[in-house]
């Protein structure tokens, strides 16, 4: 079973007693990194946050992770490692975008399974949205697009569907 096959909802919601143990080191090992770059910071007795370089990447349930069997915990760590890879891959790109500049954006339509291209002026880029377990997380980019005919409109592109963004 791959990380995508398991929803891990119970590992990101408050519930019963336990502890996360060595989850940060499991994630670091999956990423091929040494310990210390990732940390699990408890918020309260149940919930904690996965933090990388001071950025809150994901919320998780310490108790549920602590009581999960080792194989499921390893799959959850692999899912969180993929979230960290996505953050590491996209962070330099998002940090390099400048409000008021024009960009060409390619994004996948969620239901049509097709890629669309738009050219627009960046109005704003949200901060990283903390994921719940392995779900969610990312940035929202808002562009003003001007069609040939008609009024300008706003286009919101979540980084989960973003395939390319570059200066126009």
PyMOL commands that set and color helices and strands:
alter all, ss='L'
color gray80, all
select helices_A, chain A and resi 9-11+23-31+62-67+70-96
alter helices_A, ss='H'
color red, helices_A
select strands_A, chain A and resi 38-42+47-52+55-61+102-108+115-125+131-132+140-145+153-158+162-167
alter strands_A, ss='S'
color yellow, strands_A
deselect
rebuild
show_as cartoon
